[in-house]
Amino acid sequence: MFTTATAILGNVLISESWHLWMIDFTRAFRAYNDLKEPKNLVKCDRQLLEKLRSMQISEVEQATKKWLTQWEIKGLMARRDKIAAHFDKLVAQKEKKKCFMTRPTR
């Protein structure tokens, strides 16, 4: 539950118990192919990156056919490829542990 103490930071809500809620992903579905600020991609969750890599265009088309155009899907997939390549490059330059976030255990 969110209260007046909930932090709102751009497209992220943070609850009092520190649960992150990502909101408003309209930028993710634009038709452009380039990453806007790749320098801001410094760490990634390892499981998220693997899910991105395994994402098939046919799955995206099926899941979003009511809402996205082919151009938007192609832009999404092109940026996905650039994100994966960016982290491949970071891993080659640094230690893996510096490139990936560690999930807290529950």
N, CA, C and O atoms as a DFTB+ gen file, in Angstrom:
424 C
 N C O
     1  1       0.839      -1.174       0.000
     2  2       0.000       0.000       0.000
     3  2       0.883       1.237       0.000
     4  3       1.904       1.294       0.685
     5  1       0.475       2.208      -0.769
     6  2       1.236       3.443      -0.839
     7  2       0.599       4.479       0.073
     8  3      -0.625       4.576       0.168
     9  1       1.424       5.229       0.723
    10  2       0.936       6.298       1.588
    11  2       1.606       7.594       1.157
    12  3       2.322       7.632       0.157
    13  1       1.375       8.620       1.896
    14  2       1.999       9.898       1.560
    15  2       3.514       9.829       1.696
    16  3       4.221      10.685       1.164
    17  1       4.023       8.815       2.405
    18  2       5.472       8.665       2.573
    19  2       6.128       7.959       1.390
    20  3       7.352       7.842       1.334
    21  1       5.319       7.491       0.453
    22  2       5.863       6.791      -0.705
    23  2       6.665       7.750      -1.572
    24  3       6.217       8.854      -1.878
    25  1       7.833       7.322      -1.954
    26  2       8.677       8.140      -2.822
    27  2       8.275       7.917      -4.272
    28  3       8.017       6.785      -4.678
    29  1       8.223       8.967      -5.038
    30  2       7.951       8.872      -6.465
    31  2       9.150       9.480      -7.176
    32  3       9.369      10.690      -7.115
    33  1       9.919       8.647      -7.844
    34  2      11.135       9.083      -8.524
    35  2      11.010       8.781     -10.006
    36  3      11.298       7.661     -10.429
    37  1      10.600       9.728     -10.784
    38  2      10.448       9.479     -12.213
    39  2       9.414       8.400     -12.454
    40  3       8.237       8.581     -12.142
    41  1       9.849       7.272     -13.010
    42  2       8.933       6.181     -13.331
    43  2       9.017       5.034     -12.336
    44  3       8.762       3.882     -12.689
    45  1       9.370       5.341     -11.103
    46  2       9.492       4.328     -10.057
    47  2       8.755       4.807      -8.811
    48  3       8.915       5.947      -8.375
    49  1       7.949       3.917      -8.252
    50  2       7.342       4.178      -6.950
    51  2       8.039       3.277      -5.947
    52  3       8.348       2.126      -6.256
    53  1       8.291       3.786      -4.748
    54  2       8.913       3.002      -3.694
    55  2       7.975       3.015      -2.493
    56  3       7.646       4.070      -1.950
    57  1       7.550       1.814      -2.090
    58  2       6.623       1.732      -0.956
    59  2       7.384       1.889       0.355
    60  3       8.615       1.908       0.367
    61  1       6.648       2.000       1.458
    62  2       7.268       2.128       2.772
    63  2       8.123       0.910       3.117
    64  3       9.078       1.015       3.887
    65  1       7.776      -0.257       2.540
    66  2       8.558      -1.475       2.796
    67  2       9.661      -1.654       1.754
    68  3      10.240      -2.736       1.656
    69  1       9.957      -0.633       0.989
    70  2      11.024      -0.605      -0.013
    71  2      10.763      -1.500      -1.221
    72  3      11.703      -1.934      -1.886
    73  1       9.497      -1.777      -1.507
    74  2       9.167      -2.519      -2.723
    75  2       9.161      -1.520      -3.883
    76  3       8.542      -0.459      -3.796
    77  1       9.851      -1.868      -4.960
    78  2       9.895      -0.998      -6.135
    79  2       8.780      -1.363      -7.098
    80  3       8.555      -2.537      -7.392
    81  1       8.090      -0.353      -7.583
    82  2       7.050      -0.537      -8.588
    83  2       7.447       0.294      -9.801
    84  3       7.518       1.521      -9.725
    85  1       7.703      -0.372     -10.907
    86  2       8.062       0.320     -12.142
    87  2       6.764       0.725     -12.855
    88  3       5.856      -0.093     -13.007
    89  1       6.682       1.973     -13.284
    90  2       5.469       2.459     -13.939
    91  2       5.825       3.192     -15.227
    92  3       6.963       3.625     -15.408
    93  1       4.850       3.329     -16.116
    94  2       4.952       4.127     -17.338
    95  2       6.116       3.710     -18.231
    96  3       7.182       4.325     -18.208
    97  1       5.901       2.672     -19.008
    98  2       6.930       2.170     -19.905
    99  2       6.718       2.615     -21.352
   100  3       7.132       1.913     -22.276
   101  1       6.090       3.752     -21.561
   102  2       5.814       4.198     -22.925
   103  2       7.088       4.398     -23.734
   104  3       7.075       4.197     -24.949
   105  1       8.185       4.788     -23.095
   106  2       9.439       4.988     -23.815
   107  2      10.007       3.687     -24.357
   108  3      10.699       3.686     -25.375
   109  1       9.719       2.581     -23.685
   110  2      10.237       1.276     -24.120
   111  2       9.647       0.858     -25.456
   112  3      10.226       0.023     -26.150
   113  1       8.516       1.418     -25.824
   114  2       7.815       0.961     -27.017
   115  2       7.830       1.980     -28.151
   116  3       6.920       2.009     -28.979
   117  1       8.844       2.799     -28.185
   118  2       8.983       3.734     -29.304
   119  2       9.712       3.049     -30.450
   120  3      10.302       1.984     -30.265
   121  1       9.676       3.648     -31.620
   122  2      10.205       3.000     -32.821
   123  2      11.704       3.201     -33.035
   124  3      12.260       2.604     -33.957
   125  1      12.376       4.007     -32.230
   126  2      13.799       4.257     -32.480
   127  2      14.640       3.028     -32.138
   128  3      14.249       2.211     -31.304
   129  1      15.804       2.904     -32.792
   130  2      16.654       1.722     -32.652
   131  2      17.841       1.926     -31.720
   132  3      18.461       0.948     -31.301
   133  1      18.169       3.148     -31.391
   134  2      19.371       3.421     -30.606
   135  2      19.060       3.596     -29.127
   136  3      17.956       3.993     -28.753
   137  1      20.044       3.296     -28.297
   138  2      19.926       3.534     -26.864
   139  2      20.152       5.016     -26.606
   140  3      21.104       5.594     -27.129
   141  1      19.313       5.622     -25.829
   142  2      19.413       7.057     -25.589
   143  2      20.660       7.426     -24.794
   144  3      21.387       8.342     -25.179
   145  1      20.916       6.727     -23.694
   146  2      22.065       7.019     -22.834
   147  2      22.746       5.716     -22.406
   148  3      22.610       5.318     -21.249
   149  1      23.466       5.047     -23.294
   150  2      24.088       3.771     -22.913
   151  2      25.055       3.897     -21.740
   152  3      25.273       2.926     -21.015
   153  1      25.633       5.068     -21.544
   154  2      26.563       5.256     -20.422
   155  2      25.871       5.069     -19.074
   156  3      26.531       4.796     -18.072
   157  1      24.543       5.214     -19.042
   158  2      23.788       5.018     -17.812
   159  2      23.562       3.547     -17.483
   160  3      23.124       3.221     -16.380
   161  1      23.852       2.663     -18.419
   162  2      23.689       1.231     -18.183
   163  2      24.973       0.690     -17.582
   164  3      25.874       0.269     -18.307
   165  1      25.058       0.701     -16.263
   166  2      26.284       0.301     -15.588
   167  2      26.143      -1.036     -14.871
   168  3      27.137      -1.735     -14.678
   169  1      24.938      -1.399     -14.477
   170  2      24.683      -2.681     -13.823
   171  2      23.337      -3.202     -14.287
   172  3      22.445      -2.440     -14.662
   173  1      23.214      -4.527     -14.250
   174  2      21.969      -5.157     -14.674
   175  2      21.742      -6.403     -13.839
   176  3      22.697      -7.033     -13.384
   177  1      20.511      -6.754     -13.640
   178  2      20.198      -8.023     -13.014
   179  2      20.502      -9.130     -14.020
   180  3      20.046      -9.073     -15.162
   181  1      21.259     -10.123     -13.607
   182  2      21.693     -11.201     -14.504
   183  2      20.498     -11.947     -15.105
   184  3      20.496     -12.253     -16.297
   185  1      19.486     -12.241     -14.288
   186  2      18.315     -12.960     -14.785
   187  2      17.525     -12.121     -15.790
   188  3      17.009     -12.651     -16.774
   189  1      17.430     -10.822     -15.544
   190  2      16.751      -9.947     -16.494
   191  2      17.472      -9.951     -17.835
   192  3      16.832     -10.037     -18.884
   193  1      18.791      -9.860     -17.809
   194  2      19.556      -9.857     -19.050
   195  2      19.369     -11.165     -19.807
   196  3      19.238     -11.152     -21.031
   197  1      19.355     -12.277     -19.113
   198  2      19.140     -13.572     -19.776
   199  2      17.738     -13.667     -20.357
   200  3      17.554     -14.236     -21.433
   201  1      16.748     -13.121     -19.662
   202  2      15.372     -13.096     -20.196
   203  2      15.305     -12.222     -21.450
   204  3      14.640     -12.578     -22.423
   205  1      15.992     -11.082     -21.424
   206  2      16.033     -10.228     -22.607
   207  2      16.647     -10.971     -23.789
   208  3      16.125     -10.923     -24.902
   209  1      17.755     -11.657     -23.537
   210  2      18.430     -12.402     -24.608
   211  2      17.529     -13.477     -25.210
   212  3      17.561     -13.715     -26.417
   213  1      16.732     -14.120     -24.372
   214  2      15.907     -15.232     -24.849
   215  2      14.582     -14.779     -25.481
   216  3      13.861     -15.587     -26.065
   217  1      14.274     -13.507     -25.362
   218  2      13.020     -12.975     -25.884
   219  2      12.990     -13.099     -27.413
   220  3      13.894     -12.631     -28.105
   221  1      11.940     -13.736     -27.919
   222  2      11.777     -13.932     -29.361
   223  2      10.796     -12.906     -29.923
   224  3       9.807     -12.558     -29.278
   225  1      11.083     -12.431     -31.122
   226  2      10.209     -11.416     -31.729
   227  2       8.788     -11.943     -31.890
   228  3       7.832     -11.183     -31.740
   229  1       8.634     -13.226     -32.191
   230  2       7.286     -13.802     -32.346
   231  2       6.506     -13.729     -31.031
   232  3       5.295     -13.509     -31.044
   233  1       7.187     -13.911     -29.901
   234  2       6.525     -13.815     -28.597
   235  2       6.084     -12.378     -28.328
   236  3       4.985     -12.140     -27.828
   237  1       6.942     -11.433     -28.662
   238  2       6.607     -10.021     -28.456
   239  2       5.439      -9.635     -29.358
   240  3       4.511      -8.956     -28.917
   241  1       5.480     -10.063     -30.610
   242  2       4.382      -9.758     -31.539
   243  2       3.058     -10.311     -31.025
   244  3       2.038      -9.623     -31.060
   245  1       3.073     -11.541     -30.553
   246  2       1.849     -12.173     -30.050
   247  2       1.321     -11.446     -28.815
   248  3       0.119     -11.205     -28.700
   249  1       2.207     -11.104     -27.905
   250  2       1.794     -10.476     -26.646
   251  2       1.347      -9.024     -26.811
   252  3       0.579      -8.518     -25.993
   253  1       1.820      -8.348     -27.865
   254  2       1.551      -6.909     -27.997
   255  2       0.781      -6.531     -29.258
   256  3       0.658      -5.348     -29.574
   257  1       0.265      -7.517     -29.977
   258  2      -0.334      -7.233     -31.292
   259  2      -1.478      -6.216     -31.258
   260  3      -1.732      -5.546     -32.259
   261  1      -2.155      -6.095     -30.144
   262  2      -3.252      -5.122     -30.032
   263  2      -2.745      -3.696     -29.847
   264  3      -3.471      -2.737     -30.109
   265  1      -1.502      -3.559     -29.396
   266  2      -1.043      -2.236     -28.978
   267  2       0.150      -1.680     -29.755
   268  3       0.272      -0.464     -29.896
   269  1       1.035      -2.546     -30.262
   270  2       2.266      -2.057     -30.881
   271  2       2.294      -2.288     -32.384
   272  3       1.740      -3.262     -32.894
   273  1       2.953      -1.366     -33.078
   274  2       3.162      -1.533     -34.515
   275  2       4.421      -2.364     -34.742
   276  3       5.199      -2.587     -33.814
   277  1       4.618      -2.815     -35.963
   278  2       5.843      -3.556     -36.312
   279  2       7.080      -2.698     -36.080
   280  3       8.117      -3.211     -35.659
   281  1       6.982      -1.393     -36.350
   282  2       8.123      -0.489     -36.151
   283  2       8.501      -0.407     -34.676
   284  3       9.683      -0.406     -34.333
   285  1       7.506      -0.341     -33.815
   286  2       7.774      -0.276     -32.382
   287  2       8.410      -1.572     -31.872
   288  3       9.317      -1.540     -31.041
   289  1       7.929      -2.697     -32.371
   290  2       8.492      -3.989     -31.982
   291  2       9.925      -4.120     -32.484
   292  3      10.797      -4.586     -31.751
   293  1      10.172      -3.718     -33.711
   294  2      11.533      -3.788     -34.251
   295  2      12.480      -2.866     -33.482
   296  3      13.635      -3.221     -33.247
   297  1      12.001      -1.695     -33.093
   298  2      12.810      -0.781     -32.285
   299  2      13.134      -1.387     -30.932
   300  3      14.271      -1.310     -30.466
   301  1      12.133      -1.990     -30.301
   302  2      12.329      -2.654     -29.013
   303  2      13.387      -3.751     -29.117
   304  3      14.277      -3.845     -28.272
   305  1      13.285      -4.577     -30.156
   306  2      14.225      -5.688     -30.328
   307  2      15.631      -5.179     -30.658
   308  3      16.620      -5.750     -30.199
   309  1      15.723      -4.114     -31.446
   310  2      17.035      -3.539     -31.776
   311  2      17.715      -3.004     -30.520
   312  3      18.913      -3.205     -30.323
   313  1      16.949      -2.323     -29.674
   314  2      17.523      -1.801     -28.428
   315  2      17.874      -2.934     -27.474
   316  3      18.873      -2.853     -26.759
   317  1      17.066      -3.987     -27.455
   318  2      17.383      -5.164     -26.646
   319  2      18.743      -5.729     -27.046
   320  3      19.565      -6.052     -26.188
   321  1      18.979      -5.847     -28.372
   322  2      20.258      -6.361     -28.860
   323  2      21.418      -5.463     -28.439
   324  3      22.497      -5.949     -28.102
   325  1      21.191      -4.158     -28.461
   326  2      22.249      -3.217     -28.072
   327  2      22.513      -3.255     -26.570
   328  3      23.653      -3.089     -26.137
   329  1      21.474      -3.470     -25.779
   330  2      21.665      -3.600     -24.332
   331  2      22.497      -4.842     -24.036
   332  3      23.434      -4.785     -23.240
   333  1      22.162      -5.962     -24.668
   334  2      22.922      -7.204     -24.455
   335  2      24.378      -7.023     -24.885
   336  3      25.289      -7.443     -24.172
   337  1      24.601      -6.409     -26.031
   338  2      25.967      -6.178     -26.512
   339  2      26.720      -5.241     -25.573
   340  3      27.911      -5.430     -25.325
   341  1      26.031      -4.240     -25.058
   342  2      26.648      -3.303     -24.121
   343  2      27.150      -4.046     -22.885
   344  3      28.280      -3.829     -22.447
   345  1      26.321      -4.917     -22.324
   346  2      26.754      -5.648     -21.133
   347  2      27.808      -6.701     -21.452
   348  3      28.653      -6.997     -20.608
   349  1      27.773      -7.269     -22.647
   350  2      28.860      -8.174     -23.057
   351  2      30.190      -7.425     -23.046
   352  3      31.206      -7.945     -22.587
   353  1      30.165      -6.209     -23.553
   354  2      31.378      -5.387     -23.590
   355  2      31.841      -5.026     -22.177
   356  3      33.033      -5.090     -21.875
   357  1      30.892      -4.647     -21.311
   358  2      31.246      -4.319     -19.927
   359  2      31.866      -5.513     -19.214
   360  3      32.858      -5.363     -18.501
   361  1      31.291      -6.690     -19.399
   362  2      31.816      -7.892     -18.747
   363  2      33.225      -8.181     -19.240
   364  3      34.082      -8.598     -18.461
   365  1      33.472      -7.963     -20.525
   366  2      34.811      -8.190     -21.075
   367  2      35.833      -7.207     -20.496
   368  3      37.017      -7.530     -20.398
   369  1      35.383      -6.020     -20.116
   370  2      36.280      -4.983     -19.601
   371  2      36.458      -5.047     -18.089
   372  3      37.500      -4.642     -17.572
   373  1      35.451      -5.554     -17.371
   374  2      35.463      -5.534     -15.908
   375  2      35.216      -6.938     -15.365
   376  3      34.989      -7.887     -16.116
   377  1      35.265      -7.040     -14.059
   378  2      34.849      -8.277     -13.409
   379  2      33.327      -8.400     -13.523
   380  3      32.615      -7.397     -13.457
   381  1      32.835      -9.617     -13.691
   382  2      31.393      -9.826     -13.800
   383  2      30.636      -9.241     -12.614
   384  3      29.575      -8.640     -12.784
   385  1      31.182      -9.416     -11.416
   386  2      30.459      -8.955     -10.231
   387  2      30.253      -7.452     -10.228
   388  3      29.373      -6.956      -9.525
   389  1      31.040      -6.719     -10.993
   390  2      30.870      -5.267     -11.074
   391  2      29.797      -4.876     -12.091
   392  3      29.377      -3.720     -12.136
   393  1      29.352      -5.838     -12.908
   394  2      28.378      -5.552     -13.958
   395  2      26.964      -6.016     -13.617
   396  3      25.986      -5.566     -14.214
   397  1      26.874      -6.929     -12.641
   398  2      25.571      -7.495     -12.326
   399  2      25.192      -7.225     -10.886
   400  3      26.036      -7.229      -9.990
   401  1      23.903      -6.991     -10.678
   402  2      23.376      -6.771      -9.344
   403  2      23.164      -8.122      -8.675
   404  3      22.910      -9.128      -9.337
   405  1      23.270      -8.122      -7.382
   406  2      22.977      -9.318      -6.610
   407  2      21.609      -9.165      -6.006
   408  3      21.332      -8.183      -5.316
   409  1      20.747     -10.134      -6.262
   410  2      19.395     -10.069      -5.699
   411  2      19.437     -10.428      -4.228
   412  3      20.142     -11.355      -3.830
   413  1      18.687      -9.701      -3.423
   414  2      18.622     -10.068      -2.004
   415  2      17.862     -11.371      -1.839
   416  3      16.917     -11.638      -2.580
   417  1      18.259     -12.169      -0.891
   418  2      17.531     -13.403      -0.604
   419  2      16.414     -13.097       0.359
   420  3      16.535     -12.236       1.230
   421  1      15.336     -13.808       0.190
   422  2      14.155     -13.562       1.052
   423  2      14.021     -14.629       2.078
   424  3      13.094     -14.593       2.887
